[in-house]
Amino acid sequence: MESVIKGKLNERQKLFCKYFVSQDFFGNGVEAYAEAYGKDLTNQKEYNTSKTNAWRLLTNADILSCINAELDAAGLNDNFVD
């Protein structure tokens, strides 16, 4: 199923998912978006763009499925946390 989900996403969306669950950006959609899409967060306009678009990505069912698959692969699934 994971490969089907990833097949629906473009490369930058896949990178966003990867960065979102990485140790460097864990759970920070704005920073994960900026890294995946090459945005400069010191620029207020690019920060606002990153914030808005990260929110949009995080409401996408395919993105959320990909993030869940990445968390499972990293061993951060519900069974591990419990």
Secondary structure, 3 states (H helix, E strand, C coil): CHHHHHHCCCHHHHHHHHHHHCCCCCCCHHHHHHHHHCCCCCCHHHHHHHHHHHHHHCCCHHHHHHHHHHHHHCCCCHHHHC
